[in-house]
Amino acid sequence: MTRIFALTSAALVWVGAMAIGSGSAEARIVCDKGFRILKGQRLGTPYCQDLYLAKVAHEFGVRVAAREILNNPNKKREVCQFIGWDIRVQHICDSVLPRRGPF
């Protein structure tokens, strides 16, 4: 399991490096904790949120690739059902989880 986690983490780093290294400096997407950094401002985008969800999921030991979450809404829902209570990803999972509470 540790080996698979290490391989998955290495794949994510490689994909991230490829995304950062490709194209011009203005075309690359820079994310920080689920927010896109655009002209020095933080902007919540689905792409960056999904990447962050995958990162947090890895911290919980969930073996999921960021690409799976990006391309499969059902996989995103499954991950959110498992870790959606975490304060770091609640705002990301709100759109795919049923509402909690009386309202």
C-alpha positions as CSV (number, residue, x, y, z in Angstrom):
1,M,0.0,0.0,0.0
2,T,2.9,2.4,0.8
3,R,4.4,1.7,-2.6
4,I,1.2,2.4,-4.4
5,F,0.8,5.6,-2.4
6,A,4.3,6.6,-3.3
7,L,3.8,5.8,-7.0
8,T,0.5,7.8,-7.0
9,S,2.2,10.7,-5.3
10,A,5.0,10.6,-7.8
11,A,2.6,10.6,-10.7
12,L,0.8,13.6,-9.3
13,V,4.0,15.5,-8.9
14,W,5.0,14.6,-12.5
15,V,1.6,15.7,-13.9
16,G,1.8,18.9,-11.9
17,A,5.3,19.5,-13.2
18,M,4.2,18.9,-16.8
19,A,1.3,21.3,-16.4
20,I,3.5,24.0,-15.0
21,G,6.3,23.4,-17.5
22,S,4.2,23.3,-20.6
23,G,3.1,26.4,-22.5
24,S,4.0,30.0,-21.9
25,A,4.4,31.5,-18.4
26,E,1.0,33.2,-18.8
27,A,-0.8,30.0,-19.9
28,R,0.0,27.9,-16.9
29,I,-2.4,27.4,-14.0
30,V,-1.0,27.9,-10.5
31,C,-3.1,26.5,-7.7
32,D,-2.8,26.9,-3.9
33,K,-5.0,24.9,-1.6
34,G,-7.9,24.7,-4.0
35,F,-7.6,28.3,-5.3
36,R,-6.2,29.5,-8.6
37,I,-3.7,32.3,-8.2
38,L,-4.5,34.8,-10.9
39,K,-2.8,38.2,-10.9
40,G,-2.0,37.8,-7.3
41,Q,-5.6,37.1,-6.3
42,R,-7.1,33.7,-5.1
43,L,-9.9,32.5,-7.2
44,G,-11.9,29.3,-6.5
45,T,-11.9,27.2,-9.6
46,P,-13.3,23.6,-10.1
47,Y,-9.9,22.5,-11.6
48,C,-7.8,23.7,-8.6
49,Q,-10.4,22.5,-6.1
50,D,-10.4,19.0,-7.6
51,L,-6.6,18.9,-7.5
52,Y,-6.7,19.9,-3.8
53,L,-9.4,17.3,-3.0
54,A,-7.1,14.6,-4.4
55,K,-4.2,15.9,-2.3
56,V,-6.2,15.9,0.9
57,A,-7.6,12.4,0.0
58,H,-4.0,11.1,-0.3
59,E,-3.3,12.4,3.3
60,F,-6.2,10.2,4.4
61,G,-4.8,7.2,2.5
62,V,-7.3,7.3,-0.3
63,R,-5.8,6.0,-3.5
64,V,-7.2,8.2,-6.2
65,A,-5.6,10.1,-9.0
66,A,-6.4,13.8,-9.5
67,R,-7.3,12.9,-13.1
68,E,-10.0,10.6,-11.8
69,I,-11.6,13.3,-9.7
70,L,-11.3,15.8,-12.6
71,N,-13.0,13.5,-15.1
72,N,-15.5,11.5,-13.0
73,P,-18.1,13.2,-10.9
74,N,-19.0,9.9,-9.3
75,K,-15.4,9.4,-8.1
76,K,-15.5,13.0,-6.7
77,R,-18.7,12.1,-4.8
78,E,-17.1,8.9,-3.4
79,V,-14.1,10.8,-2.1
80,C,-16.3,13.5,-0.6
81,Q,-18.4,10.9,1.1
82,F,-15.3,9.7,2.8
83,I,-13.5,12.9,3.6
84,G,-16.0,15.7,3.0
85,W,-16.3,16.5,6.7
86,D,-12.7,17.8,6.7
87,I,-12.7,21.6,7.0
88,R,-10.2,21.9,4.2
89,V,-12.5,20.4,1.6
90,Q,-16.0,21.1,2.9
91,H,-16.5,23.9,0.4
92,I,-15.4,21.7,-2.4
93,C,-17.7,18.8,-1.4
94,D,-20.8,20.9,-0.7
95,S,-21.7,20.8,-4.4
96,V,-21.7,16.9,-4.6
97,L,-23.0,15.9,-1.2
98,P,-26.6,16.2,0.0
99,R,-27.3,19.1,2.3
100,R,-27.0,18.6,6.0
101,G,-29.1,20.3,8.5
102,P,-32.6,21.7,8.6
103,F,-32.2,24.2,5.7
